[in-house]
């Protein structure tokens, strides 16, 4: 692999198939493959957010407290984030189409069992298995796209589709979750995956060809796989449970130290084994290294945005899950529209310019969100910043996805895909944990009323109104609910200030680390993958 001299990666001529690469795509329409991959990508992305709006219904049916309910989401995130890197490399070695199909079967069956869960441990276990299936599928999707198209406009368009899906999946998940929970039942947020996953698996042999590298006969890096998977899982677990266990608790500190030791051991192993799980030389490609660093901050700024918007719309403004989901539509449309523009801009200007534009728009949108008010409305307080932040999302996810696999040898597409997915997930865990702590600290300065207690008070207030109670009888409840709304609102404001700071950090890092201007686009068009 050619390395940079401090100014960015040097691209060299190569054929479409390296000596290690086995890939055939003759005679098949690659855009049908992109449609299939996009559908599956949407299923995986929205599964992290579709559950949020159904948690109250799940808790009521399965008698789960708030701590247990958090693991319906965290269990998925933990396993998904921990196994992404391994899933990507296994696809390179064993075959990306094969691993894609295996992941679809695992994900679909886990979704089926999630819907049939009758006890909390059953649901959490099924969600963890879902995360395993997602970790196998997600890097395969990006790697297959990279193997279908050579670098240039066509690949940019295809990756633009994936970028739009990655950005809008959270909003679509909230909308779909609200509709299914309100009109059917919470079980359907899981069951809807089953026909989609199995039909996609059945179509895969007809639309996708196998692509893999031929390195498995050199041995598998077992100890590297164990250390990196355990290290990432320990890091994600420490972050997602830090607000429950305490940031200064023995659990959190122990997990963070353990994660650092395991990841340090992984780096040592990769420097000495014959066939490493992660060839560290890939980071000599400045854009690969830079995109993954920036991706951590992007995940921190953006993944938690959906969480805090939902908090404002439901507990603060009192909207139902369905009403909340519908109000996410402008955000989703804004992401999809801007992603299409970003894809075209990358081809003309390179990835850096639209990426920086996206980060700047995201920062503006998050700063605008800091102005929400306890007696506000969706139209005045949420619609405008949603559209601006959505445009930023579309402009961010498309170029960062393209940069992450630009100049990467074919046989390492899965590795590069696993890396960018992993850094986004870790960044999302970091951001949500940190900003949730900020939110809780500010909210608790104003009110100690929990969401479930506020919900019970709201129900009591409605009952008193129906009975025609005197205003004096309802005054105390109204005051408590007013304080709760104020606490939630000011907590959300503080969290959005933190998110805006993450976006600003991403903007600075993007300026410094990413190299992808017009000259890089021309080079990428003229050259094959970097080897």
VEXDREN-2710 file (C-alpha; in Angstrom, 1 decimal):
% VEXDREN-2710
k/r/px/py/pz
1/UNK/0.0/0.0/0.0
2/UNK/1.2/3.4/-0.9
3/UNK/1.5/5.7/2.1
4/UNK/1.2/9.4/2.5
5/UNK/4.1/11.8/3.1
6/UNK/2.0/13.9/5.4
7/UNK/-0.2/15.4/2.7
8/UNK/-2.6/12.5/2.1
9/UNK/-2.8/9.1/0.4
10/UNK/-1.1/8.5/-2.9
11/UNK/-3.4/6.6/-5.3
12/UNK/-1.8/4.2/-7.7
13/UNK/-3.1/2.3/-10.7
14/UNK/-4.6/-1.1/-10.2
15/UNK/-6.9/-3.5/-11.9
16/UNK/-10.5/-4.0/-10.6
17/UNK/-9.5/-7.3/-9.0
18/UNK/-6.3/-7.7/-6.9
19/UNK/-4.6/-11.1/-6.7
20/UNK/-6.4/-11.6/-3.3
21/UNK/-9.8/-10.6/-4.5
22/UNK/-12.5/-13.0/-5.9
23/UNK/-15.4/-11.0/-7.3
24/UNK/-17.7/-11.4/-10.3
25/UNK/-20.5/-9.0/-11.2
26/UNK/-21.0/-9.7/-14.9
27/UNK/-24.4/-9.4/-16.4
28/UNK/-26.2/-8.2/-13.2
29/UNK/-27.7/-4.7/-12.7
30/UNK/-25.7/-3.3/-9.8
31/UNK/-28.5/-0.8/-9.0
32/UNK/-30.9/-3.6/-8.2
33/UNK/-28.2/-4.8/-5.8
34/UNK/-28.0/-1.3/-4.3
35/UNK/-31.8/-1.2/-3.9
36/UNK/-31.6/-4.5/-1.9
37/UNK/-28.7/-3.4/0.2
38/UNK/-30.4/-0.1/0.9
39/UNK/-33.5/-1.8/2.1
40/UNK/-31.5/-4.0/4.5
41/UNK/-29.4/-1.1/5.6
42/UNK/-32.6/0.8/6.5
43/UNK/-33.8/-2.2/8.5
44/UNK/-30.6/-2.3/10.5
45/UNK/-30.3/1.4/11.1
46/UNK/-33.9/2.0/12.2
47/UNK/-33.8/-0.9/14.6
48/UNK/-31.8/1.1/17.0
49/UNK/-34.4/3.9/17.2
50/UNK/-37.7/2.1/16.4
51/UNK/-37.7/0.6/19.9
52/UNK/-37.5/3.9/21.8
53/UNK/-41.1/5.0/21.3
54/UNK/-42.4/1.5/22.3
55/UNK/-40.5/1.2/25.6
56/UNK/-43.5/2.4/27.8
57/UNK/-45.8/-0.3/26.2
58/UNK/-43.1/-3.0/26.5
59/UNK/-42.5/-2.0/30.2
60/UNK/-46.2/-2.2/31.0
61/UNK/-46.7/-5.6/29.2
62/UNK/-43.6/-7.3/30.5
63/UNK/-43.5/-5.5/33.9
64/UNK/-40.0/-4.1/33.3
65/UNK/-38.6/-1.2/35.3
66/UNK/-36.7/1.7/33.7
67/UNK/-33.3/0.1/34.3
68/UNK/-34.3/-3.2/32.6
69/UNK/-36.0/-1.3/29.7
70/UNK/-32.7/0.6/29.0
71/UNK/-31.1/-2.7/28.2
72/UNK/-33.7/-3.4/25.5
73/UNK/-31.8/-0.6/23.6
74/UNK/-28.4/-1.0/25.2
75/UNK/-28.2/-4.8/24.6
76/UNK/-28.5/-4.3/20.9
77/UNK/-26.0/-1.4/20.8
78/UNK/-23.5/-3.3/23.0
79/UNK/-23.3/-6.4/20.8
80/UNK/-23.7/-4.5/17.5
81/UNK/-20.8/-2.1/18.3
82/UNK/-18.6/-4.9/19.8
83/UNK/-18.8/-7.2/16.8
84/UNK/-18.8/-4.8/13.9
85/UNK/-15.1/-4.9/13.3
86/UNK/-15.0/-8.7/13.5
87/UNK/-18.0/-9.0/11.2
88/UNK/-16.4/-6.8/8.6
89/UNK/-13.1/-8.8/8.5
90/UNK/-14.9/-12.1/8.5
91/UNK/-16.8/-10.9/5.4
92/UNK/-13.5/-10.2/3.7
93/UNK/-12.2/-13.7/4.5
94/UNK/-15.2/-15.9/4.2
95/UNK/-17.3/-14.1/1.6
96/UNK/-19.3/-10.9/2.0
97/UNK/-22.5/-12.3/0.3
98/UNK/-22.3/-15.4/2.5
99/UNK/-21.9/-13.4/5.7
100/UNK/-24.6/-11.0/4.6
101/UNK/-27.1/-13.9/4.2
102/UNK/-26.1/-15.4/7.5
103/UNK/-26.6/-12.1/9.2
104/UNK/-30.0/-11.7/7.7
105/UNK/-31.2/-15.1/9.0
106/UNK/-29.8/-14.4/12.5
107/UNK/-31.4/-10.9/12.6
108/UNK/-34.8/-12.1/11.3
109/UNK/-35.0/-15.0/13.7
110/UNK/-34.0/-12.8/16.6
111/UNK/-36.6/-10.3/15.6
112/UNK/-39.3/-13.0/15.6
113/UNK/-38.3/-14.2/19.1
114/UNK/-38.2/-10.6/20.3
115/UNK/-41.8/-10.1/19.5
116/UNK/-42.8/-13.4/21.2
117/UNK/-40.9/-12.4/24.4
118/UNK/-42.9/-12.9/27.6
119/UNK/-40.2/-12.1/30.1
120/UNK/-37.6/-9.3/30.3
121/UNK/-34.5/-11.7/30.0
122/UNK/-36.0/-13.3/26.9
123/UNK/-36.4/-9.9/25.2
124/UNK/-33.0/-8.6/26.2
125/UNK/-31.3/-11.8/25.0
126/UNK/-33.1/-11.7/21.7
127/UNK/-32.1/-8.1/21.2
128/UNK/-28.5/-9.0/21.9
129/UNK/-28.7/-11.7/19.1
130/UNK/-30.3/-9.1/16.9
131/UNK/-27.2/-6.9/17.5
132/UNK/-25.0/-9.9/16.4
133/UNK/-26.9/-10.2/13.1
134/UNK/-26.7/-6.5/12.6
135/UNK/-23.0/-6.5/13.2
136/UNK/-22.5/-9.1/10.5
137/UNK/-24.8/-7.3/8.0
138/UNK/-23.8/-3.7/8.3
139/UNK/-20.1/-3.9/7.2
140/UNK/-21.0/-6.3/4.5
141/UNK/-23.4/-3.8/2.9
142/UNK/-20.8/-1.1/2.6
143/UNK/-18.1/-3.5/1.5
144/UNK/-20.4/-5.0/-1.3
145/UNK/-21.2/-1.5/-2.6
146/UNK/-17.4/-0.8/-2.7
147/UNK/-16.8/-4.0/-4.7
148/UNK/-19.7/-3.3/-7.1
149/UNK/-18.4/0.0/-8.3
150/UNK/-14.9/1.4/-9.0
151/UNK/-14.1/4.8/-7.3
152/UNK/-15.8/7.7/-9.1
153/UNK/-19.3/9.1/-9.7
154/UNK/-21.2/5.8/-9.8
155/UNK/-19.8/4.6/-6.4
156/UNK/-20.5/8.1/-5.0
157/UNK/-24.1/7.8/-6.0
158/UNK/-24.4/4.4/-4.5
159/UNK/-22.7/5.4/-1.3
160/UNK/-24.9/8.5/-1.3
161/UNK/-28.0/6.2/-1.1
162/UNK/-26.5/4.5/1.9
163/UNK/-25.6/7.8/3.5
164/UNK/-29.1/9.1/3.1
165/UNK/-30.4/5.9/4.7
166/UNK/-27.9/6.0/7.6
167/UNK/-28.9/9.6/8.3
168/UNK/-32.7/9.3/7.9
169/UNK/-33.0/5.8/9.5
170/UNK/-33.3/7.2/13.0
171/UNK/-36.2/9.5/12.0
172/UNK/-37.9/6.8/10.0
173/UNK/-37.5/4.5/12.9
174/UNK/-39.3/6.9/15.3
175/UNK/-42.1/7.4/12.8
176/UNK/-42.6/3.6/12.1
177/UNK/-42.3/2.8/15.7
178/UNK/-45.0/5.3/16.6
179/UNK/-47.4/3.9/13.9
180/UNK/-46.9/0.3/14.7
181/UNK/-47.1/0.8/18.5
182/UNK/-50.2/3.0/18.3
183/UNK/-52.1/1.1/15.6
184/UNK/-51.0/-2.5/16.3
185/UNK/-48.9/-3.4/19.3
186/UNK/-45.2/-3.2/20.4
187/UNK/-44.5/-6.7/19.1
188/UNK/-44.8/-5.5/15.5
189/UNK/-41.8/-3.2/15.8
190/UNK/-39.8/-6.5/15.8
191/UNK/-42.1/-8.7/13.6
192/UNK/-41.9/-6.2/10.7
193/UNK/-38.3/-7.2/10.3
194/UNK/-39.0/-10.9/9.7
195/UNK/-40.6/-10.8/6.2
196/UNK/-38.2/-8.1/5.1
197/UNK/-35.1/-10.0/6.2
198/UNK/-36.1/-13.3/4.8
199/UNK/-37.3/-12.0/1.5
200/UNK/-34.0/-10.0/1.2
201/UNK/-32.1/-13.2/2.0
202/UNK/-34.0/-15.1/-0.7
203/UNK/-33.3/-12.4/-3.3
204/UNK/-29.6/-12.1/-2.5
205/UNK/-28.3/-15.0/-4.6
206/UNK/-30.1/-13.6/-7.6
207/UNK/-28.9/-10.0/-7.2
208/UNK/-25.4/-10.2/-5.6
209/UNK/-22.3/-12.1/-6.5
210/UNK/-19.8/-13.3/-4.0
211/UNK/-16.7/-11.2/-3.2
212/UNK/-14.0/-12.0/-0.8
213/UNK/-10.2/-12.1/-0.3
214/UNK/-8.2/-15.3/-0.5
215/UNK/-6.3/-14.9/2.8
216/UNK/-8.0/-17.3/5.1
217/UNK/-5.6/-20.1/4.3
218/UNK/-2.8/-18.0/6.0
219/UNK/-4.6/-18.5/9.4
220/UNK/-7.1/-16.6/11.4
221/UNK/-6.1/-14.0/14.0
222/UNK/-8.0/-15.6/16.9
223/UNK/-6.4/-13.6/19.7
224/UNK/-6.8/-10.4/17.8
225/UNK/-10.5/-11.1/17.3
226/UNK/-10.9/-11.9/21.0
227/UNK/-9.1/-8.8/22.3
228/UNK/-10.6/-6.2/19.9
229/UNK/-14.2/-7.6/20.4
230/UNK/-13.8/-7.7/24.1
231/UNK/-12.1/-4.3/24.3
232/UNK/-14.8/-2.6/22.2
233/UNK/-17.6/-4.3/24.1
234/UNK/-16.1/-3.3/27.4
235/UNK/-15.8/0.3/26.2
236/UNK/-19.4/0.5/24.9
237/UNK/-20.8/-1.2/28.1
238/UNK/-18.9/1.3/30.3
239/UNK/-20.4/4.2/28.4
240/UNK/-24.0/3.1/28.0
241/UNK/-24.3/2.1/31.7
242/UNK/-22.2/5.0/33.1
243/UNK/-25.2/7.1/34.1
244/UNK/-26.7/4.2/36.1
245/UNK/-23.5/2.9/37.7
246/UNK/-21.9/6.3/38.1
247/UNK/-19.0/7.9/36.2
248/UNK/-16.7/7.5/39.1
249/UNK/-17.8/4.0/40.1
250/UNK/-15.6/1.0/40.3
251/UNK/-17.6/-0.6/37.4
252/UNK/-17.1/2.3/35.0
253/UNK/-13.5/2.9/35.8
254/UNK/-12.7/-0.8/35.8
255/UNK/-14.4/-1.3/32.4
256/UNK/-12.6/1.7/30.8
257/UNK/-9.2/0.5/32.1
258/UNK/-9.9/-3.1/31.0
259/UNK/-10.9/-1.8/27.6
260/UNK/-7.7/0.2/27.3
261/UNK/-5.6/-2.8/28.2
262/UNK/-7.5/-5.1/25.8
263/UNK/-7.2/-2.7/22.9
264/UNK/-3.5/-2.0/23.7
265/UNK/-2.9/-5.8/23.6
266/UNK/-4.8/-5.9/20.3
267/UNK/-2.5/-3.4/18.7
268/UNK/0.6/-5.4/19.9
269/UNK/-0.9/-8.6/18.5
270/UNK/-1.7/-7.0/15.1
271/UNK/1.9/-5.8/14.8
272/UNK/3.3/-9.4/15.2
273/UNK/0.9/-11.9/13.6
274/UNK/1.3/-13.1/10.1
275/UNK/-2.3/-12.5/9.0
276/UNK/-3.7/-9.8/11.3
277/UNK/-7.4/-9.1/11.7
278/UNK/-6.7/-5.4/11.2
279/UNK/-3.7/-4.5/9.1
280/UNK/-2.6/-1.4/10.9
281/UNK/-1.0/-0.1/7.7
282/UNK/-4.5/0.8/6.5
283/UNK/-4.3/3.9/8.7
284/UNK/-1.4/5.2/6.6
285/UNK/-4.2/6.2/4.3
286/UNK/-4.8/9.7/5.8
287/UNK/-8.4/9.8/4.7
288/UNK/-9.2/6.4/6.3
289/UNK/-7.6/7.5/9.6
290/UNK/-9.1/11.0/9.4
291/UNK/-12.6/9.8/8.5
292/UNK/-12.7/7.4/11.5
293/UNK/-11.5/10.0/14.0
294/UNK/-14.1/12.5/12.7
295/UNK/-16.7/9.8/12.7
296/UNK/-16.4/9.4/16.5
297/UNK/-17.3/13.0/17.0
298/UNK/-20.1/12.9/14.3
299/UNK/-21.6/9.9/16.1
300/UNK/-21.4/11.8/19.4
301/UNK/-23.1/14.9/18.0
302/UNK/-25.8/13.3/15.9
303/UNK/-26.9/9.9/17.2
304/UNK/-28.1/11.4/20.5
305/UNK/-30.1/14.1/18.7
306/UNK/-33.0/11.9/18.0
307/UNK/-33.1/10.9/21.7
308/UNK/-33.4/14.4/22.9
309/UNK/-35.8/15.6/20.3
310/UNK/-38.1/12.7/21.4
311/UNK/-37.6/13.7/25.0
312/UNK/-38.8/17.2/24.3
313/UNK/-41.7/16.2/22.1
314/UNK/-43.1/13.5/24.5
315/UNK/-42.4/14.3/28.2
316/UNK/-42.2/18.1/27.7
317/UNK/-44.9/18.8/25.1
318/UNK/-46.9/15.7/25.9
319/UNK/-47.2/14.3/22.4
320/UNK/-48.1/10.6/21.8
321/UNK/-45.7/8.2/20.1
322/UNK/-47.6/8.5/16.8
323/UNK/-47.7/12.3/17.0
324/UNK/-44.0/12.3/17.7
325/UNK/-43.2/10.0/14.8
326/UNK/-45.2/12.1/12.3
327/UNK/-43.3/15.2/13.4
328/UNK/-40.0/13.6/12.4
329/UNK/-41.1/13.5/8.7
330/UNK/-39.6/16.9/7.8
331/UNK/-36.3/15.8/9.3
332/UNK/-36.2/12.6/7.3
333/UNK/-37.1/14.4/4.1
334/UNK/-34.4/17.0/4.7
335/UNK/-31.8/14.3/5.2
336/UNK/-32.8/12.4/2.0
337/UNK/-32.9/15.6/-0.1
338/UNK/-29.5/16.9/1.1
339/UNK/-27.9/13.5/0.7
340/UNK/-28.7/13.5/-3.0
341/UNK/-27.1/17.0/-3.3
342/UNK/-24.1/15.9/-1.3
343/UNK/-23.5/12.9/-3.6
344/UNK/-23.3/15.1/-6.6
345/UNK/-21.1/17.7/-4.8
346/UNK/-18.6/15.0/-3.8
347/UNK/-18.1/14.1/-7.5
348/UNK/-17.5/17.7/-8.4
349/UNK/-15.7/19.1/-5.4
350/UNK/-14.4/16.1/-3.5
351/UNK/-15.7/15.0/-0.1
352/UNK/-14.1/17.6/2.2
353/UNK/-16.3/20.6/1.1
354/UNK/-19.7/19.0/1.6
355/UNK/-18.5/17.3/4.8
356/UNK/-17.5/20.6/6.3
357/UNK/-20.8/22.2/5.0
358/UNK/-22.7/19.4/6.7
359/UNK/-20.9/19.8/10.0
360/UNK/-21.5/23.6/10.0
361/UNK/-25.2/23.1/9.3
362/UNK/-25.5/20.5/12.0
363/UNK/-23.8/22.8/14.5
364/UNK/-26.3/25.6/13.5
365/UNK/-29.3/23.2/13.9
366/UNK/-28.1/22.0/17.3
367/UNK/-27.6/25.5/18.5
368/UNK/-31.1/26.4/17.3
369/UNK/-32.4/23.5/19.3
370/UNK/-31.0/25.1/22.5
371/UNK/-33.8/27.7/22.2
372/UNK/-36.7/25.2/22.8
373/UNK/-39.1/26.3/25.5
374/UNK/-41.3/24.5/28.0
375/UNK/-44.5/26.1/26.7
376/UNK/-43.4/25.9/23.1
377/UNK/-44.6/23.9/20.1
378/UNK/-43.3/21.6/17.4
379/UNK/-44.0/24.3/14.7
380/UNK/-42.1/27.1/16.5
381/UNK/-39.4/25.2/18.4
382/UNK/-38.6/22.0/16.4
383/UNK/-39.5/22.3/12.7
384/UNK/-36.9/24.9/11.7
385/UNK/-33.9/23.3/13.5
386/UNK/-35.0/19.8/12.4
387/UNK/-34.8/20.9/8.7
388/UNK/-31.4/22.6/9.2
389/UNK/-29.9/19.7/11.3
390/UNK/-31.4/17.2/8.8
391/UNK/-29.6/19.0/5.9
392/UNK/-26.4/18.8/7.9
393/UNK/-26.9/15.1/8.5
394/UNK/-27.3/14.3/4.8
395/UNK/-24.2/16.4/3.9
396/UNK/-22.2/14.6/6.6
397/UNK/-23.0/11.0/6.2
398/UNK/-22.5/10.8/2.4
399/UNK/-19.0/12.2/2.2
400/UNK/-17.8/10.5/5.4
401/UNK/-19.0/7.1/4.1
402/UNK/-17.2/7.8/0.7
403/UNK/-14.0/8.9/2.3
404/UNK/-13.9/5.9/4.6
405/UNK/-13.5/3.4/1.7
406/UNK/-11.7/5.7/-0.8
407/UNK/-8.2/4.3/-1.8
408/UNK/-8.8/1.1/0.1
409/UNK/-7.7/-2.2/-1.5
410/UNK/-10.6/-4.5/-2.6
411/UNK/-9.7/-7.2/-0.1
412/UNK/-9.9/-4.7/2.8
413/UNK/-13.3/-3.2/1.9
414/UNK/-15.0/-5.1/4.7
415/UNK/-12.3/-4.0/7.2
416/UNK/-12.7/-0.4/6.2
417/UNK/-16.5/-0.7/6.4
418/UNK/-16.3/-2.3/9.8
419/UNK/-14.0/0.5/11.0
420/UNK/-16.3/3.3/10.0
421/UNK/-19.4/1.6/11.4
422/UNK/-17.5/0.8/14.7
423/UNK/-16.3/4.4/15.2
424/UNK/-19.8/5.8/14.5
425/UNK/-21.3/3.4/17.1
426/UNK/-18.6/4.1/19.7
427/UNK/-19.0/7.9/19.1
428/UNK/-22.8/7.5/19.5
429/UNK/-22.3/5.7/22.8
430/UNK/-19.9/8.3/24.0
431/UNK/-22.2/11.2/23.0
432/UNK/-25.4/9.7/24.4
433/UNK/-23.7/8.8/27.7
434/UNK/-22.1/12.2/28.1
435/UNK/-25.1/14.3/27.0
436/UNK/-27.5/12.2/29.0
437/UNK/-25.4/13.0/32.1
438/UNK/-25.6/16.7/31.2
439/UNK/-29.4/16.4/30.7
440/UNK/-30.0/14.5/34.0
441/UNK/-27.9/16.9/36.0
442/UNK/-29.7/20.0/34.7
443/UNK/-33.2/18.4/35.0
444/UNK/-32.6/17.2/38.6
445/UNK/-31.7/20.8/39.6
446/UNK/-35.3/21.7/38.8
447/UNK/-37.4/18.6/39.5
448/UNK/-36.9/15.1/40.8
449/UNK/-40.1/13.8/39.2
450/UNK/-39.4/10.8/37.0
451/UNK/-41.1/10.3/33.6
452/UNK/-43.3/7.4/34.9
453/UNK/-44.4/9.5/37.9
454/UNK/-45.2/12.4/35.6
455/UNK/-47.2/10.1/33.4
456/UNK/-49.2/9.0/36.4
457/UNK/-49.9/12.6/37.5
458/UNK/-51.0/13.4/33.9
459/UNK/-53.5/10.6/34.1
460/UNK/-54.8/11.7/37.5
461/UNK/-55.1/15.3/36.2
462/UNK/-57.2/14.1/33.2
463/UNK/-59.4/12.1/35.5
464/UNK/-60.0/15.1/37.7
465/UNK/-60.9/17.2/34.7
466/UNK/-63.3/14.6/33.5
467/UNK/-65.0/14.6/37.0
468/UNK/-65.3/18.4/36.8
469/UNK/-63.1/19.0/39.8
470/UNK/-62.5/22.5/41.0
471/UNK/-59.3/24.3/39.8
472/UNK/-57.9/24.4/43.3
473/UNK/-58.0/20.6/43.4
474/UNK/-55.8/20.4/40.3
475/UNK/-53.4/23.2/41.1
476/UNK/-50.7/21.2/42.9
477/UNK/-50.6/18.6/40.1
478/UNK/-50.4/21.3/37.4
479/UNK/-47.5/22.9/39.3
480/UNK/-45.6/19.7/39.5
481/UNK/-46.1/18.9/35.8
482/UNK/-45.1/22.5/35.0
483/UNK/-41.8/22.0/36.9
484/UNK/-41.3/18.7/35.2
485/UNK/-41.8/20.2/31.7
486/UNK/-39.4/23.0/32.7
487/UNK/-36.8/20.5/34.0
488/UNK/-37.0/18.3/30.9
489/UNK/-36.8/21.4/28.6
490/UNK/-33.7/22.9/30.3
491/UNK/-32.1/19.5/30.4
492/UNK/-32.6/19.1/26.7
493/UNK/-31.3/22.6/26.1
494/UNK/-28.1/21.8/27.9
495/UNK/-27.7/18.5/26.0
496/UNK/-28.1/20.3/22.7
497/UNK/-25.4/22.8/23.7
498/UNK/-23.1/19.8/24.3
499/UNK/-24.1/18.3/20.9
500/UNK/-23.3/21.6/19.2
501/UNK/-19.8/21.5/20.8
502/UNK/-19.3/18.0/19.4
503/UNK/-20.3/19.2/16.0
504/UNK/-17.8/22.2/16.3
505/UNK/-15.0/19.7/17.2
506/UNK/-15.9/17.6/14.2
507/UNK/-15.7/20.7/12.0
508/UNK/-12.2/21.5/13.3
509/UNK/-11.1/17.9/12.9
510/UNK/-12.5/17.7/9.4
511/UNK/-10.5/20.8/8.4
512/UNK/-7.3/19.4/9.8
513/UNK/-7.6/15.7/9.0
514/UNK/-9.6/15.1/5.8
515/UNK/-7.9/15.6/2.4
516/UNK/-10.3/15.3/-0.4
517/UNK/-10.5/18.2/-2.8
518/UNK/-10.9/18.4/-6.6
519/UNK/-7.4/17.0/-7.2
520/UNK/-8.2/13.9/-5.1
521/UNK/-11.4/13.3/-7.1
522/UNK/-9.5/13.5/-10.3
523/UNK/-6.9/11.1/-9.0
524/UNK/-9.6/8.7/-7.7
525/UNK/-11.3/8.6/-11.1
526/UNK/-8.0/8.0/-12.9
527/UNK/-6.7/5.3/-10.5
528/UNK/-7.9/2.1/-9.1
529/UNK/-7.8/1.1/-5.5
530/UNK/-4.7/1.9/-3.4
531/UNK/-2.5/-1.2/-3.1
END
